[in-house]
Amino acid sequence: MRAPLLLTLLLGACAATRNPERSKLQPAPVPAPASVSAEPAPSTTPAPAATATPPVPAPVAPVEATVAPARESDFELGRVGDEPLTSRDFLRKLWIADNRLARRVVEQLVFSRLTQLESTRLGIRLVESAVDAEVLRAMGELERKLVDRQSKLTLREHIDQVIGIEPELYLADLRDEAILQMLAERCVRAWVLENDRCDVRVTELRSPEALAAAQADLNAGKTFAEVAKAHGSGDDEVTGTTVLRITRAESQDLARAVFATAVGTVGGPLEQGGRWLLFVPEARHEGREGTWVELREEVERSLATEPVGELEFVQWRAAMVRRYRVDLQPFFQEVERKAPSGR
């Protein structure tokens, strides 16, 4: 994971979308993959059967159990006496009780829809055997967790007795989530390859004194590496730096600063929340747009060697919000009863 400060710099006020977690023993959020196409592409953890690309790949079949009919925004959950319990009642109470959880679920739904829209635009398709392999891998992780906890229950027994949901429904949700995960990884990496990007080494200075000392050392002729090691901090504790791949985005302060700085020279300081960044662009890569057919081979090769990182997800999510209209105002007005605030 990257430092929270760097993510704040990239997103500003926008909430970060995190890689969906598939290994927790709890009900999984239900995306709706029925409208998502699928493409011949092995999983990042491929099974042997998933490595061959069939001439005419079969699309992943939608999971019938998760496709809900359209409902009105305020439907009945049940009745007490003659009074209905409605979805509106539930959402408001949930928001008051735990709006962090509610926000996280809404964000997961937004993430799911953005992934579906972008994967359809690109024409991404998955091999069904690759999805099956990924589901088996996820189930294996869950079963290992039960063994580690010394549980005497099988996975299905745990889902039924502890989580309290029909096991087949839970496993169908797990499959949907695996599809969403695989599509999202390919959407993100394709977007990264489509855009200009820069490999940059960053050091974080956590006090005005550290900043002043770093600048003095640079003015005295010391190298960025020497300054970072003496005064900075980063993922690499030895060097005091973090290596990032930044995608060009004019709406993000760090991206603008990085692409305005010549390769090999020190940029910054870039201030954020009482901390400062100094950085050195190390290499630039030109983007190339294309369809999934044109990008697939390079995307799959890159995923096999370097899984998608959180920073890539953060930048991709910010770009997708600009590409596709996201309007959550009706939800927030419903649960908060506030006047529109340009949220």
C-alpha positions as CSV (number, residue, x, y, z in Angstrom):
1,M,0.0,0.0,0.0
2,R,1.2,3.5,-0.7
3,A,1.5,6.3,1.9
4,P,-1.9,7.9,2.7
5,L,-0.4,11.3,1.9
6,L,0.4,10.4,-1.6
7,L,-3.2,9.1,-2.2
8,T,-4.5,12.3,-0.7
9,L,-2.4,14.3,-3.2
10,L,-3.7,12.3,-6.1
11,L,-7.4,12.3,-5.2
12,G,-8.0,15.5,-3.2
13,A,-11.5,15.3,-1.9
14,C,-12.4,12.2,-3.9
15,A,-12.7,9.0,-1.9
16,A,-10.3,6.2,-2.9
17,T,-11.6,3.0,-4.3
18,R,-9.8,0.0,-3.0
19,N,-9.2,-3.3,-4.6
20,P,-12.2,-5.5,-3.5
21,E,-11.2,-7.9,-0.8
22,R,-12.0,-11.5,-1.6
23,S,-10.7,-13.4,1.3
24,K,-12.8,-12.2,4.2
25,L,-15.3,-14.7,5.8
26,Q,-18.3,-12.4,5.5
27,P,-21.0,-11.8,3.0
28,A,-19.6,-10.4,-0.2
29,P,-21.1,-7.3,-1.9
30,V,-23.1,-8.3,-5.0
31,P,-22.1,-6.6,-8.2
32,A,-24.3,-7.2,-11.2
33,P,-22.2,-8.7,-14.0
34,A,-25.0,-9.6,-16.3
35,S,-24.2,-6.7,-18.6
36,V,-20.4,-7.2,-18.5
37,S,-18.8,-8.9,-21.5
38,A,-15.9,-11.3,-21.0
39,E,-12.6,-11.8,-22.9
40,P,-9.9,-14.4,-23.5
41,A,-7.5,-13.4,-20.8
42,P,-5.9,-15.5,-18.2
43,S,-6.3,-14.6,-14.5
44,T,-3.3,-12.9,-12.8
45,T,-3.1,-16.2,-11.0
46,P,-3.9,-18.5,-14.0
47,A,-4.7,-22.1,-14.0
48,P,-3.3,-24.1,-16.8
49,A,-6.6,-24.3,-18.6
50,A,-6.8,-20.5,-18.6
51,T,-3.6,-19.8,-20.4
52,A,-4.8,-20.8,-23.9
53,T,-6.9,-18.3,-25.8
54,P,-9.7,-20.1,-27.6
55,P,-10.5,-19.0,-31.1
56,V,-14.1,-18.0,-30.2
57,P,-14.2,-17.4,-26.4
58,A,-17.5,-18.1,-24.7
59,P,-18.6,-15.2,-22.5
60,V,-18.9,-15.7,-18.8
61,A,-22.5,-16.6,-18.0
62,P,-24.3,-14.2,-15.7
63,V,-25.1,-15.6,-12.3
64,E,-28.9,-15.8,-12.2
65,A,-29.2,-15.7,-8.4
66,T,-27.7,-12.2,-8.2
67,V,-29.8,-10.5,-10.9
68,A,-32.6,-8.7,-9.0
69,P,-35.7,-7.3,-10.8
70,A,-36.0,-3.6,-10.9
71,R,-37.7,-2.1,-7.8
72,E,-39.0,1.3,-6.9
73,S,-36.7,3.4,-4.7
74,D,-38.9,2.9,-1.6
75,F,-40.1,-0.7,-1.4
76,E,-41.4,-2.7,1.6
77,L,-39.0,-4.9,3.6
78,G,-41.9,-6.2,5.7
79,R,-44.8,-5.1,7.9
80,V,-45.4,-4.6,11.6
81,G,-49.1,-4.6,12.2
82,D,-50.5,-2.4,9.5
83,E,-47.3,-0.3,9.1
84,P,-44.7,-1.1,6.4
85,L,-41.0,-1.3,7.1
86,T,-39.4,0.4,4.0
87,S,-36.0,0.6,2.4
88,R,-36.0,4.3,3.1
89,D,-36.4,3.6,6.8
90,F,-33.6,1.1,6.7
91,L,-31.2,3.3,4.8
92,R,-31.7,6.2,7.1
93,K,-31.2,4.1,10.2
94,L,-28.1,2.5,8.7
95,W,-26.7,5.9,7.9
96,I,-27.2,7.2,11.4
97,A,-25.9,4.0,13.0
98,D,-22.8,3.6,10.8
99,N,-22.4,6.0,7.8
100,R,-18.8,4.8,7.3
101,L,-20.1,1.3,6.5
102,A,-22.9,2.8,4.3
103,R,-20.4,4.9,2.4
104,R,-18.1,2.0,1.8
105,V,-21.0,-0.1,0.3
106,V,-22.1,2.8,-1.9
107,E,-18.5,3.2,-3.1
108,Q,-18.3,-0.5,-3.9
109,L,-21.4,-0.2,-6.0
110,V,-20.0,2.8,-7.8
111,F,-16.7,0.9,-8.4
112,S,-18.7,-2.0,-9.8
113,R,-20.7,0.1,-12.2
114,L,-17.6,2.0,-13.4
115,T,-15.9,-1.3,-14.0
116,Q,-18.8,-2.6,-16.0
117,L,-19.0,0.5,-18.1
118,E,-15.3,0.6,-18.9
119,S,-14.9,-3.1,-19.5
120,T,-17.8,-2.8,-22.0
121,R,-16.2,0.2,-23.7
122,L,-12.9,-1.6,-24.1
123,G,-14.6,-4.9,-25.1
124,I,-12.8,-7.0,-22.4
125,R,-13.7,-10.7,-22.4
126,L,-12.6,-13.3,-19.9
127,V,-12.2,-17.0,-20.3
128,E,-14.7,-18.8,-18.1
129,S,-12.2,-21.4,-17.0
130,A,-10.0,-18.6,-15.8
131,V,-12.9,-17.3,-13.7
132,D,-13.5,-20.8,-12.3
133,A,-9.8,-21.0,-11.4
134,E,-10.0,-17.7,-9.6
135,V,-13.1,-18.7,-7.6
136,L,-11.4,-22.0,-6.6
137,R,-8.4,-20.0,-5.4
138,A,-10.6,-17.6,-3.4
139,M,-12.4,-20.6,-1.8
140,G,-9.1,-22.2,-1.0
141,E,-8.1,-19.0,0.9
142,L,-11.3,-19.1,2.9
143,E,-10.8,-22.7,3.7
144,R,-7.3,-22.1,4.9
145,K,-8.5,-19.3,7.1
146,L,-10.9,-21.8,8.8
147,V,-8.1,-24.3,9.3
148,D,-5.9,-21.5,10.8
149,R,-8.7,-20.7,13.2
150,Q,-9.0,-24.4,14.0
151,S,-12.6,-24.5,13.0
152,K,-14.2,-27.9,12.7
153,L,-16.7,-26.6,10.1
154,T,-16.5,-27.0,6.4
155,L,-16.6,-23.8,4.3
156,R,-20.3,-24.3,3.4
157,E,-21.1,-25.1,7.0
158,H,-19.4,-21.9,8.1
159,I,-21.3,-19.8,5.6
160,D,-24.6,-21.4,6.6
161,Q,-24.1,-21.4,10.4
162,V,-21.8,-18.5,11.1
163,I,-22.4,-16.0,8.3
164,G,-26.0,-17.0,8.1
165,I,-26.6,-17.0,4.4
166,E,-27.5,-19.7,1.9
167,P,-24.0,-21.2,0.9
168,E,-24.8,-21.3,-2.8
169,L,-25.9,-17.7,-2.9
170,Y,-22.7,-16.7,-1.0
171,L,-20.5,-18.7,-3.5
172,A,-22.4,-17.1,-6.4
173,D,-21.6,-13.7,-5.0
174,L,-18.0,-14.8,-4.6
175,R,-18.0,-15.7,-8.3
176,D,-19.5,-12.3,-9.2
177,E,-16.8,-10.6,-7.2
178,A,-14.1,-12.6,-8.9
179,I,-15.4,-11.5,-12.3
180,L,-15.5,-7.9,-11.1
181,Q,-12.0,-8.1,-9.8
182,M,-10.5,-9.6,-13.0
183,L,-12.3,-7.1,-15.2
184,A,-11.2,-4.2,-12.9
185,E,-7.6,-5.2,-13.0
186,R,-7.7,-5.3,-16.8
187,C,-9.6,-2.0,-17.0
188,V,-7.1,-0.2,-14.8
189,R,-4.0,-1.5,-16.5
190,A,-5.4,-0.8,-19.9
191,W,-6.1,2.8,-18.8
192,V,-2.5,3.1,-17.5
193,L,-1.1,1.9,-20.8
194,E,-3.3,4.2,-22.8
195,N,-1.9,7.3,-21.0
196,D,1.5,8.9,-20.7
197,R,3.1,7.8,-17.4
198,C,6.3,8.6,-15.4
199,D,8.4,6.5,-13.0
200,V,9.2,8.8,-10.1
201,R,11.1,8.4,-6.9
202,V,9.5,10.4,-4.0
203,T,10.6,11.3,-0.5
204,E,8.3,12.7,2.2
205,L,9.5,15.4,4.5
206,R,7.4,15.5,7.7
207,S,8.4,18.8,9.3
208,P,9.4,22.3,8.3
209,E,12.8,21.6,9.8
210,A,13.3,18.5,7.7
211,L,12.3,20.5,4.6
212,A,14.7,23.3,5.3
213,A,17.5,20.9,6.0
214,A,16.8,19.0,2.7
215,Q,16.7,22.2,0.7
216,A,19.9,23.4,2.2
217,D,21.7,20.1,1.4
218,L,20.4,20.2,-2.2
219,N,21.7,23.8,-2.6
220,A,25.0,22.7,-1.2
221,G,25.3,20.1,-4.0
222,K,24.2,16.9,-2.3
223,T,22.2,14.4,-4.4
224,F,18.6,13.6,-4.1
225,A,19.5,10.1,-2.8
226,E,21.7,11.6,0.0
227,V,19.0,14.1,1.0
228,A,16.2,11.5,1.0
229,K,18.2,9.1,3.2
230,A,19.2,11.9,5.6
231,H,15.9,13.7,6.0
232,G,13.1,11.9,4.2
233,S,10.8,8.9,4.6
234,G,9.1,6.4,2.2
235,D,8.2,2.8,1.6
236,D,11.9,1.9,1.5
237,E,13.1,2.7,5.0
238,V,16.8,2.4,3.9
239,T,16.6,5.0,1.1
240,G,13.7,7.1,2.6
241,T,11.9,7.0,-0.8
242,T,8.9,5.5,-2.5
243,V,8.9,4.5,-6.2
244,L,5.6,5.4,-8.0
245,R,4.3,5.2,-11.5
246,I,2.3,8.3,-12.0
247,T,-0.2,8.6,-14.9
248,R,-0.7,12.0,-16.5
249,A,-3.7,13.7,-15.0
250,E,-4.0,17.5,-15.1
251,S,-6.5,17.4,-12.3
252,Q,-4.0,16.0,-9.8
253,D,-1.3,18.2,-8.2
254,L,1.4,15.5,-8.0
255,A,0.9,14.4,-11.6
256,R,1.0,18.0,-12.9
257,A,4.2,18.6,-10.9
258,V,5.9,15.4,-12.0
259,F,5.2,16.0,-15.8
260,A,6.4,19.6,-15.5
261,T,9.8,18.4,-14.1
262,A,12.6,17.2,-16.4
263,V,13.7,13.6,-16.0
264,G,16.6,13.3,-13.6
265,T,16.0,16.6,-11.9
266,V,14.6,17.3,-8.4
267,G,11.1,18.6,-8.3
268,G,9.1,20.1,-5.4
269,P,8.6,20.7,-2.7
270,L,4.9,19.9,-3.0
271,E,3.0,20.7,0.2
272,Q,0.1,18.8,1.5
273,G,-1.3,18.9,5.0
274,G,1.8,20.1,6.7
275,R,4.1,17.7,4.9
276,W,6.2,18.1,1.8
277,L,7.3,16.0,-1.2
278,L,10.5,16.1,-3.1
279,F,10.8,13.9,-6.2
280,V,12.9,12.9,-9.2
281,P,11.2,11.7,-12.4
282,E,13.3,8.7,-13.5
283,A,11.7,7.6,-16.8
284,R,8.8,8.5,-19.0
285,H,6.6,6.2,-21.1
286,E,4.3,7.3,-23.9
287,G,0.7,6.0,-23.8
288,R,-1.1,4.4,-26.7
289,E,-4.8,4.1,-27.1
290,G,-6.4,1.0,-28.5
291,T,-9.2,-1.6,-28.2
292,W,-8.9,-4.6,-25.9
293,V,-7.8,-6.7,-28.9
294,E,-4.9,-4.3,-29.4
295,L,-4.0,-3.9,-25.7
296,R,-4.8,-7.4,-24.4
297,E,-1.4,-9.0,-24.9
298,E,0.5,-6.2,-23.2
299,V,-2.0,-5.9,-20.4
300,E,-1.9,-9.6,-19.6
301,R,1.9,-9.7,-19.8
302,S,2.2,-6.7,-17.4
303,L,-0.3,-8.2,-15.0
304,A,1.6,-11.4,-14.8
305,T,4.7,-9.6,-13.7
306,E,3.3,-6.7,-11.7
307,P,-0.2,-6.8,-10.1
308,V,-2.3,-3.7,-10.1
309,G,-1.4,-1.4,-7.1
310,E,-3.6,0.8,-5.0
311,L,-2.2,3.9,-6.6
312,E,-3.3,2.7,-10.1
313,F,-6.8,2.0,-8.8
314,V,-7.0,5.5,-7.2
315,Q,-5.9,7.3,-10.4
316,W,-8.2,5.1,-12.6
317,R,-11.2,5.8,-10.3
318,A,-10.6,9.5,-10.5
319,A,-10.4,9.3,-14.3
320,M,-13.5,7.2,-14.6
321,V,-15.6,9.7,-12.5
322,R,-14.6,12.3,-15.1
323,R,-15.5,9.9,-18.0
324,Y,-18.8,8.6,-16.7
325,R,-21.3,10.8,-14.8
326,V,-21.6,9.8,-11.1
327,D,-24.5,11.4,-9.3
328,L,-25.1,10.2,-5.7
329,Q,-27.1,13.3,-4.7
330,P,-30.4,11.5,-4.5
331,F,-28.9,9.0,-2.0
332,F,-27.4,11.7,0.2
333,Q,-30.5,13.8,0.1
334,E,-32.5,10.7,1.1
335,V,-30.3,9.7,4.1
336,E,-29.3,13.2,5.3
337,R,-32.3,15.3,4.3
338,K,-29.9,18.2,3.5
339,A,-30.2,20.7,0.7
340,P,-28.1,19.9,-2.4
341,S,-24.5,20.9,-1.7
342,G,-22.7,20.1,-5.0
343,R,-21.5,16.8,-3.5
